[in-house]
Structure formats: C-alpha cells, structure tokens
Amino acid sequence: MNTEYDVVIIGGGIAGLTAAGRVSQAGLRVAVLERGTDEQYACNSRYSGGILHIAFHNIRESVPELIEVINNATRGKADPALAKAFAGSAARVVDWLRDEGVAFMNVGDMPYQQWVLAPRRPLTPGLDWKGRGADVAMQLLEKNIKQRGGEVFRGTAASGLIAENGCVAGVAAVRDGAAVLFKARAVLIADGGYQSDLEFLRENISAQAEKLMQRGAANGFGDGLRMARAIGAATSELTDFYGHLLSRDAFHNDKVWPYPQCDELGVAGIVVNANGERFVDEGKGGVFVANAIARLDDPLTACAVFDEKVWQGPGKNARIPANPLLVEAGGTVHSAPTLAALAKLIGVPADKLEKTVSEYNRAYAADTLDKLKPTRSNKPIPGNAPIPTMPVSTPPYYAVPLCAGITMTMGGIAIDAHARVLRESGEIIPGLYAAGSSTGGLEGRGGAHYLGGLIKAAVFGLIAAEHMAGAAQK
C-alpha cells in the first residue's frame, strides 16, 4: 500500500486534528496516522479537563500581556519567537475552533476558566472523559476533516521519516502488520511526549521511572522525537514534565487519579521525604514539586504533611478538592493528634519530623521562609494557580502518601515560530514540522514551567497547518 498526500500528520490528538482540519480547509489532501484503534482512541487530549488557558490567564488578554505572562512563568527562559507566536495565535485558535463547531463554556470567576470545552467534565474523582468537552471536540474535528476529503488511519504506527535530497518526503508506517509508505510534501509530528517510555524517562527524568504514576493516557512513547532525531533534528532539554501530586494509592485505585490532585495539600503545607525532612521548595507549585519527587532516590517515599486549617481551607477549596473526595474515593489520609503519632503512621523518624515542622513554623512566623534549606517561596508564583503558604500548627495533623503523576513531558523537538523543525545549526529541515508536547522550547529550560497543554497543541497545530498550506500554494 503506497499512498500520496500533500500533508501527513503523525498523531491524532488535538494538535494533529487541528492541523488536519486547517490544511483540509485549504484544499490540501491530508492523512492523519493514529496508533490508537478505537473510534474514541485514548490520548491526553481526550483525558484533559478541556481548559484553554496560558499560565492560568485568559487567552484573550492582549498579546503583549500574554508574552509578559509567558516570560514571568518561565523566568525569561521561553524562546522569544515561540512565545510571540503562541501569544499571538491563542485567541484566534479558539475562534477557529468555534467556527468548526466546537463549543465552549465559562465555568468560573477565575481568568483561566473562561474558555472550557463543553460539556465540562464533572468535578468528581477519577477519570471521566467520554462524551466530555475534549472528546466531543475531537470527534467533531475528525468529522470535518473527513467531510473535506481528509483521511484518518487508526491502528497505524509511524516507524520512520522518508528523506529525499535533504527534505522530508513522507512517513514509513505499519498498518495491520504490513509496511505502508505515505508520501507527502510535508509531515507534521504531533504524537505527544515521551512520558510512557521508561527508557527515555530513566535517561532524562527519573532513575526509577516505573515509580512514576502515568496520569494521562500512557501512550506517549517519543516515537516522533526519535524519528526527528534520526534525521538530525535538534531538541530542547528533556528534563521536565507536566504533572501533579497524586495519592500514592493511584497505583492500585483508579478512583483517585487523575483527580483529585494533592497539590493544595503539599503546597499549602510541606512535603517530606523518608527521613521526615523537606527536600523541595513547595511554594513553587505542584508541577515543580512533582518533578522533584520524581528525582528522589525512591519517588514513593514523599508525603504531604499539613494541619487542620490546611485540610479545611485549601484542601477543601480546590476545583476538585481532596477534602472530601480523596477520602470518599478510598485514598489514604492519615490523621493524628501529635506529630510524633503522625510520624509513626507514615514511617518517618518522629524527632526529624518534629524538627522539620518546628523549623518551618518558626520561619513562617518570622517571615524568614527564604532562609530555610531548601528555601520556601511565600509569594504567588507566576504560571501557577494561587495556593497560600500556611503553617503546620493546628492539630489534628495530617499526612497523605504521595506519588508523582506524570501527564506529559515538556521538552522535545526544536521548532521555529512556524513550527518547522530545526537542526542544531538552527537551519530548518525542509518538509518537517512538529507541534504539541512533542516539541520543546516554549516552556523554557531547566525548570517545570507549564503554560497550558491543550492551547499549546492547538496553537502550533494551526500555525504549522497555515505554513504548510502557504508553502504548498507557492
């Protein structure tokens, strides 16, 4: 089976379907290659909560404002050209999606809650995505693509890029056990990150990758990243991921993931290791702490430690709160009248835990949290949902055994502002594009700077499609 197209897209998530929809509008013949076999194939886009935001800001803020938001969230480490392209197309990608028939709803007073794919997922624990906003949107986009003559090949795994005379000219794939060549004038890699590939994870994120909880669809194996590298593509640092703090029970209780998250408990209180000691700046947010937990010698030894005021405050006020949903879902929440008794419940030295909490509380009272080792941020962190810093001083005391829930990796293929893949020299690889979480550079370097997965994927899918369409018409 040999087929010829104008554009071949690897991956049928929101990035791939947005790109396919846009190029099909331009009259180009497009094929989407999707490894999943079911009509509602699982992917991170479908599993998402459907909120389109940029670092918890409204995507309709002005472009200069959004660029400032991106720079603040990444501490100036985002690629300037990518930041400008991202900020400049965020609002119009929503307009394009609405023109395609995708419905949005406003679900709250916070700026980032203004653009949510409808219908929203219920605010309940566990995984609930079928018939929800992202799933409905993806089904609609696929329908539109097919109506314009595009094709979606499920059960088709890309295995390599076809290169001719220094240009990418198609994709080699396997479909129903047979080799297939999809020839094309342009190829878009949009198959997600490498979060489900243990070899990649051990190399870049955690020596004990098997102890990270797959918080997403667990089907991102970095195939596109490998293919791009094989023909000389540059990559950003591959050391960070987007994820959250989850109950350790997630490994055997499907009701406690991907929600409720335990970010509010660890960020408002403290997070300790097997010695009962702090090891991370909790104030930098749940994504940052999840990355730190992944790098522990044993990622399954961290616990959130907090008190009654945290449990009844941030623990109850989250969008999908741990109090009471974690308890109702059967998750472990230890409680004790003293820290010594709590230490016994979680298996850490009582004297170490008491010392850790005492030092933390004194620093909190004296406003010297920045002097702790490790330091503790005590101001709102750009790019994170605001969670207050609170003392651990009001009994009863609580602890939740944690694990790092990894949703998607945030490093990947290097691209320019048109989503064209770059070599180490900075030159483009003709005919090759990438979008979504298979790419890096936007979130910055050397830190976990989540800006918004769905919106990033859709924006750069749209940008890639428009450039491919323009190139085809020349």
C-alpha positions as CSV (number, residue, x, y, z in Angstrom):
1,M,0.0,0.0,0.0
2,N,1.6,3.2,-1.2
3,T,-0.3,6.5,-0.8
4,E,0.5,10.1,-1.7
5,Y,-0.7,13.2,0.2
6,D,0.1,16.8,0.4
7,V,0.4,16.5,4.2
8,V,0.8,13.5,6.6
9,I,0.3,14.1,10.3
10,I,1.7,11.7,12.9
11,G,-0.7,11.7,15.9
12,G,-4.5,12.2,16.2
13,G,-4.6,14.4,19.3
14,I,-5.8,18.0,19.4
15,A,-2.6,19.2,17.7
16,G,-2.9,16.7,14.8
17,L,-6.6,17.2,14.3
18,T,-6.4,21.0,14.4
19,A,-3.6,20.9,11.8
20,A,-5.5,18.4,9.6
21,G,-8.7,20.5,9.8
22,R,-6.9,23.7,8.8
23,V,-5.0,22.2,5.9
24,S,-8.1,20.4,4.6
25,Q,-9.8,23.8,4.6
26,A,-7.0,25.0,2.2
27,G,-7.9,22.1,-0.1
28,L,-4.8,20.0,0.6
29,R,-5.0,16.2,0.8
30,V,-4.2,15.2,4.3
31,A,-3.8,11.9,6.2
32,V,-3.7,11.5,10.0
33,L,-1.8,8.5,11.2
34,E,-3.1,7.4,14.7
35,R,-1.7,4.5,16.6
36,G,-5.0,4.1,18.6
37,T,-7.6,1.7,17.1
38,D,-10.9,2.6,18.7
39,E,-13.2,5.3,17.4
40,Q,-12.6,7.2,20.7
41,Y,-9.0,6.3,20.9
42,A,-7.4,7.3,24.2
43,C,-5.0,10.2,24.3
44,N,-4.0,13.0,26.6
45,S,-6.1,15.5,24.7
46,R,-9.3,13.4,25.4
47,Y,-8.3,12.9,29.1
48,S,-7.8,16.6,29.7
49,G,-10.1,18.9,31.6
50,G,-10.7,20.9,28.5
51,I,-9.5,24.3,29.9
52,L,-7.7,26.5,27.4
53,H,-5.5,29.0,29.2
54,I,-2.0,30.4,29.2
55,A,-0.4,30.0,32.6
56,F,-3.8,30.4,34.2
57,H,-4.5,33.6,32.3
58,N,-7.3,34.4,29.9
59,I,-6.2,33.7,26.3
60,R,-7.9,36.9,25.2
61,E,-5.6,39.1,27.1
62,S,-3.5,41.3,24.8
63,V,-0.5,39.8,23.0
64,P,2.0,42.0,25.0
65,E,0.3,41.0,28.2
66,L,0.4,37.3,27.3
67,I,4.1,37.5,26.3
68,E,4.8,39.0,29.7
69,V,2.8,36.2,31.4
70,I,4.9,33.6,29.5
71,N,8.1,35.3,30.4
72,N,7.2,35.6,34.0
73,A,6.1,32.0,34.2
74,T,9.2,30.7,32.6
75,R,11.5,33.2,34.3
76,G,12.5,34.6,30.9
77,K,13.6,31.2,29.6
78,A,11.0,30.7,26.9
79,D,12.2,31.0,23.3
80,P,11.1,34.6,22.4
81,A,9.9,33.7,18.9
82,L,7.8,30.8,20.2
83,A,6.4,32.9,23.0
84,K,5.3,35.6,20.5
85,A,3.8,33.1,18.1
86,F,2.0,31.4,21.0
87,A,0.6,34.6,22.4
88,G,-0.3,36.0,19.0
89,S,-2.4,33.0,18.0
90,A,-4.1,31.8,21.2
91,A,-7.3,33.8,20.8
92,R,-7.7,33.1,17.1
93,V,-7.3,29.4,17.5
94,V,-10.3,29.5,19.8
95,D,-12.2,31.5,17.1
96,W,-11.2,28.9,14.5
97,L,-12.3,26.0,16.8
98,R,-15.7,27.8,17.3
99,D,-16.0,28.2,13.5
100,E,-15.5,24.4,13.3
101,G,-18.5,23.9,15.6
102,V,-16.6,23.3,18.9
103,A,-18.5,24.6,21.9
104,F,-17.0,26.5,24.9
105,M,-18.3,27.5,28.2
106,N,-17.4,29.8,31.1
107,V,-17.2,27.8,34.3
108,G,-16.0,30.3,37.0
109,D,-14.7,33.6,38.0
110,M,-11.0,32.9,37.5
111,P,-9.5,34.3,34.3
112,Y,-8.3,30.9,33.1
113,Q,-11.8,29.4,33.4
114,Q,-13.4,31.4,30.6
115,W,-12.6,29.0,27.8
116,V,-13.6,25.5,28.7
117,L,-14.6,22.8,26.1
118,A,-18.2,21.9,26.5
119,P,-19.6,19.9,28.1
120,R,-17.2,20.1,31.1
121,R,-16.1,17.0,33.0
122,P,-17.9,16.6,36.3
123,L,-16.0,17.8,39.4
124,T,-15.6,14.3,40.7
125,P,-12.7,12.0,41.5
126,G,-11.3,9.5,39.0
127,L,-11.2,9.5,35.2
128,D,-14.3,10.7,33.3
129,W,-13.7,11.8,29.7
130,K,-16.1,10.0,27.3
131,G,-18.7,12.5,26.0
132,R,-16.9,15.4,27.7
133,G,-15.7,18.6,26.1
134,A,-12.3,17.4,24.6
135,D,-13.7,14.1,23.4
136,V,-16.7,15.8,21.7
137,A,-14.4,18.4,20.1
138,M,-12.1,15.8,18.7
139,Q,-14.9,13.8,17.2
140,L,-16.3,16.9,15.6
141,L,-12.9,17.9,14.2
142,E,-12.4,14.4,12.7
143,K,-15.8,14.5,11.1
144,N,-15.0,17.8,9.5
145,I,-11.7,16.6,8.2
146,K,-13.3,13.6,6.5
147,Q,-16.1,15.7,5.0
148,R,-13.3,17.8,3.3
149,G,-11.7,14.7,1.9
150,G,-9.1,14.1,4.6
151,E,-8.4,10.6,6.0
152,V,-7.7,9.3,9.5
153,F,-5.9,6.0,9.6
154,R,-6.4,4.4,13.0
155,G,-4.2,1.5,14.1
156,T,-1.3,3.0,12.1
157,A,2.0,3.5,13.8
158,A,4.6,5.7,12.2
159,S,8.1,4.0,12.2
160,G,10.3,6.4,10.3
161,L,10.6,9.5,8.2
162,I,11.3,9.3,4.5
163,A,14.0,11.7,3.4
164,E,14.9,12.6,-0.2
165,N,17.6,15.1,-1.2
166,G,17.7,16.6,2.3
167,C,13.9,17.1,2.6
168,V,11.3,15.1,4.4
169,A,9.1,13.5,1.8
170,G,6.8,11.1,3.8
171,V,6.4,8.6,6.5
172,A,7.0,4.9,6.8
173,A,4.4,3.2,8.9
174,V,2.9,-0.2,10.0
175,R,-0.8,-0.8,9.5
176,D,-2.4,-4.2,10.2
177,G,1.1,-5.8,10.4
178,A,2.1,-4.5,6.9
179,A,4.5,-1.8,6.0
180,V,3.0,1.3,4.4
181,L,4.6,4.3,2.8
182,F,2.8,7.6,3.0
183,K,4.4,10.0,0.6
184,A,3.9,13.7,1.3
185,R,5.1,17.2,0.6
186,A,5.1,17.9,4.3
187,V,5.0,15.9,7.5
188,L,3.8,17.1,11.0
189,I,4.9,15.2,14.1
190,A,2.2,15.6,16.7
191,D,2.3,12.3,18.6
192,G,2.9,13.7,22.1
193,G,5.8,13.4,24.5
194,Y,7.8,10.5,25.8
195,Q,6.2,10.2,29.2
196,S,5.3,6.5,28.8
197,D,8.7,5.3,27.6
198,L,10.6,4.0,30.6
199,E,13.9,4.1,28.8
200,F,13.5,7.7,27.9
201,L,12.3,8.6,31.4
202,R,15.2,6.9,33.1
203,E,17.6,8.7,30.9
204,N,16.1,12.2,31.4
205,I,13.8,12.4,34.4
206,S,13.9,9.6,37.0
207,A,16.2,6.6,37.6
208,Q,13.2,4.8,38.9
209,A,10.7,5.7,36.2
210,E,8.5,2.7,37.0
211,K,7.6,4.5,40.2
212,L,6.0,7.5,38.4
213,M,2.3,7.3,38.0
214,Q,1.0,7.7,34.4
215,R,-1.5,10.4,34.9
216,G,-2.5,10.6,31.3
217,A,-3.4,8.1,28.6
218,A,0.1,6.4,28.9
219,N,0.6,6.2,25.1
220,G,3.3,8.8,24.6
221,F,6.4,6.8,23.7
222,G,8.5,9.5,22.0
223,D,8.3,7.9,18.5
224,G,8.2,11.2,16.8
225,L,11.1,12.5,18.8
226,R,13.2,9.5,17.9
227,M,12.3,9.9,14.2
228,A,13.2,13.6,14.2
229,R,16.5,12.9,15.9
230,A,17.3,10.2,13.4
231,I,17.4,12.8,10.6
232,G,19.3,15.4,12.5
233,A,16.6,17.4,14.4
234,A,17.7,19.4,17.4
235,T,15.9,19.0,20.8
236,S,15.5,21.2,23.8
237,E,16.3,19.9,27.3
238,L,14.3,16.8,28.0
239,T,14.4,17.0,31.8
240,D,10.9,18.3,32.8
241,F,7.3,17.1,32.8
242,Y,3.9,18.4,33.4
243,G,2.1,16.5,36.2
244,H,0.7,16.8,39.7
245,L,0.9,15.4,43.2
246,L,-1.3,12.3,43.5
247,S,-2.2,10.0,46.2
248,R,0.2,7.0,46.2
249,D,-2.9,4.8,46.1
250,A,-3.3,5.8,42.4
251,F,-1.2,2.7,41.6
252,H,-4.0,0.4,42.7
253,N,-7.1,2.6,43.0
254,D,-8.3,4.1,39.7
255,K,-10.8,6.3,41.6
256,V,-8.0,8.7,42.9
257,W,-6.4,9.7,39.6
258,P,-6.2,11.9,37.6
259,Y,-8.3,13.7,40.2
260,P,-8.3,14.8,43.0
261,Q,-4.8,16.3,42.9
262,C,-3.0,16.7,46.1
263,D,-1.2,19.9,45.1
264,E,-3.0,22.1,47.6
265,L,-2.1,19.9,50.5
266,G,1.6,19.8,49.8
267,V,1.9,23.4,48.6
268,A,0.0,24.9,51.4
269,G,1.7,22.7,53.9
270,I,5.1,20.9,53.4
271,V,6.4,17.8,51.6
272,V,8.8,15.5,53.4
273,N,11.0,12.5,52.4
274,A,11.6,9.2,54.1
275,N,13.7,11.0,56.7
276,G,10.9,13.3,57.6
277,E,12.7,16.3,56.1
278,R,11.8,18.8,53.5
279,F,13.6,18.5,50.2
280,V,11.9,20.9,47.8
281,D,10.5,24.5,47.6
282,E,6.9,23.6,47.9
283,G,5.9,27.2,47.2
284,K,6.9,26.8,43.5
285,G,3.7,24.8,42.9
286,G,2.6,21.2,42.4
287,V,4.2,20.7,39.0
288,F,7.6,21.8,40.4
289,V,7.2,19.5,43.4
290,A,6.1,16.5,41.3
291,N,9.3,16.9,39.3
292,A,11.3,17.0,42.5
293,I,9.6,13.9,43.8
294,A,10.4,12.1,40.5
295,R,14.1,12.8,41.2
296,L,14.2,11.3,44.7
297,D,16.2,8.1,45.1
298,D,12.8,6.5,45.8
299,P,9.9,8.5,44.3
300,L,7.5,6.6,46.5
301,T,8.7,8.0,49.8
302,A,7.3,11.5,49.8
303,C,4.4,12.6,51.9
304,A,2.4,15.8,52.2
305,V,2.2,17.0,55.8
306,F,-0.3,19.6,56.9
307,D,-2.8,20.6,59.6
308,E,-6.5,21.0,60.2
309,K,-6.5,24.6,58.8
310,V,-5.0,23.4,55.5
311,W,-7.4,20.5,55.3
312,Q,-10.4,22.7,55.9
313,G,-9.0,25.5,53.7
314,P,-7.0,24.8,50.5
315,G,-7.8,21.1,50.9
316,K,-11.5,21.9,50.6
317,N,-11.4,24.8,48.2
318,A,-9.7,23.3,45.2
319,R,-11.7,22.9,41.9
320,I,-11.8,19.1,42.6
321,P,-10.9,19.0,46.3
322,A,-9.0,16.3,48.2
323,N,-11.3,17.1,51.1
324,P,-13.6,15.1,51.0
325,L,-13.2,13.5,47.5
326,L,-9.9,11.7,48.3
327,V,-11.4,10.1,51.4
328,E,-14.6,9.2,49.6
329,A,-12.7,7.6,46.8
330,G,-10.8,5.4,49.3
331,G,-7.5,7.3,49.3
332,T,-5.2,7.2,52.3
333,V,-5.3,10.3,54.6
334,H,-3.5,9.8,57.9
335,S,-4.6,11.9,60.9
336,A,-3.1,12.1,64.4
337,P,-3.3,14.4,67.4
338,T,0.5,14.9,67.5
339,L,3.4,15.0,65.0
340,A,5.0,12.1,66.8
341,A,2.0,9.9,66.3
342,L,1.7,11.1,62.6
343,A,5.4,10.2,62.1
344,K,4.7,6.6,63.2
345,L,1.8,6.3,60.8
346,I,3.9,7.3,57.8
347,G,7.1,5.6,58.9
348,V,9.4,8.5,59.4
349,P,11.6,9.4,62.4
350,A,9.4,11.3,64.9
351,D,12.3,13.6,66.0
352,K,13.1,14.5,62.4
353,L,9.5,15.3,61.5
354,E,9.0,17.4,64.7
355,K,12.2,19.3,64.0
356,T,11.3,19.9,60.3
357,V,7.8,21.2,61.2
358,S,9.2,23.3,64.1
359,E,11.8,25.0,61.9
360,Y,9.2,25.6,59.2
361,N,6.7,27.1,61.6
362,R,9.3,29.4,63.2
363,A,10.4,30.6,59.8
364,Y,6.8,31.2,58.8
365,A,6.1,33.3,61.9
366,A,9.4,35.3,61.5
367,D,8.8,35.8,57.7
368,T,12.1,34.1,57.0
369,L,11.0,31.2,54.9
370,D,13.5,32.2,52.3
371,K,16.2,31.3,54.8
372,L,15.2,27.7,55.1
373,K,17.1,25.0,53.4
374,P,15.7,24.2,51.0
375,T,14.2,27.7,50.7
376,R,10.4,28.2,50.7
377,S,8.7,30.6,48.4
378,N,6.0,32.6,50.0
379,K,4.6,34.7,47.1
380,P,2.3,33.8,44.3
381,I,4.4,32.0,41.6
382,P,3.6,33.2,38.1
383,G,2.1,30.4,36.0
384,N,0.6,28.5,38.9
385,A,-2.9,28.5,40.4
386,P,-2.6,30.5,43.7
387,I,-2.2,28.3,46.8
388,P,-1.5,30.1,50.1
389,T,1.5,29.1,52.2
390,M,0.3,28.1,55.7
391,P,1.9,26.9,59.0
392,V,1.5,23.4,60.2
393,S,0.4,24.2,63.7
394,T,-3.2,23.4,64.3
395,P,-4.0,19.8,65.3
396,P,-5.0,17.3,64.2
397,Y,-2.1,16.8,61.9
398,Y,-2.5,15.1,58.5
399,A,-0.3,13.2,56.0
400,V,-1.0,11.9,52.5
401,P,1.5,9.5,50.9
402,L,2.3,11.0,47.5
403,C,3.5,9.9,44.1
404,A,4.5,12.0,41.1
405,G,1.7,11.9,38.5
406,I,3.3,12.5,35.1
407,T,0.9,13.7,32.4
408,M,3.3,14.7,29.6
409,T,6.9,15.7,29.1
410,M,7.8,19.3,28.4
411,G,11.0,19.0,26.4
412,G,11.2,17.9,22.8
413,I,11.8,18.7,19.2
414,A,13.2,22.2,18.4
415,I,10.9,24.3,16.2
416,D,10.7,27.8,14.9
417,A,7.8,30.2,15.1
418,H,6.2,28.5,12.0
419,A,6.5,25.1,13.8
420,R,9.3,24.0,11.3
421,V,11.7,21.5,12.8
422,L,15.3,22.8,13.3
423,R,18.7,21.3,13.1
424,E,21.3,22.0,15.8
425,S,22.7,24.7,13.4
426,G,19.4,26.5,13.5
427,E,18.6,25.6,9.9
428,I,15.2,24.2,9.1
429,I,14.6,20.6,7.9
430,P,12.6,21.2,4.8
431,G,9.2,19.5,4.9
432,L,9.2,18.7,8.6
433,Y,7.0,20.3,11.2
434,A,6.2,19.5,14.9
435,A,3.5,20.6,17.3
436,G,2.2,19.9,20.8
437,S,4.0,18.1,23.6
438,S,6.4,16.5,21.1
439,T,8.1,19.9,21.0
440,G,10.2,21.9,23.4
441,G,11.4,25.5,23.8
442,L,8.3,27.3,24.8
443,E,8.3,26.2,28.5
444,G,11.9,27.2,28.9
445,R,15.0,25.4,30.1
446,G,15.9,23.7,33.3
447,G,12.6,24.0,35.1
448,A,8.9,22.9,35.1
449,H,7.1,25.8,33.5
450,Y,3.7,24.6,32.4
451,L,1.8,27.1,30.2
452,G,-1.2,25.0,29.0
453,G,-1.1,21.8,27.1
454,L,-4.3,21.9,25.1
455,I,-3.8,25.5,23.9
456,K,-0.1,24.9,23.1
457,A,-1.1,21.9,21.0
458,A,-3.9,23.6,19.1
459,V,-2.0,26.8,18.5
460,F,1.1,25.2,17.0
461,G,-1.1,22.7,15.1
462,L,-2.8,25.7,13.5
463,I,0.4,27.6,12.9
464,A,2.0,24.5,11.2
465,A,-1.0,23.9,9.0
466,E,-1.1,27.5,7.8
467,H,2.6,27.5,6.9
468,M,2.2,24.1,5.2
469,A,-0.7,25.4,3.2
470,G,1.1,28.6,2.2
471,A,4.2,26.6,1.1
472,A,2.0,24.3,-1.0
473,Q,0.5,27.2,-2.8
474,K,3.8,28.7,-3.9
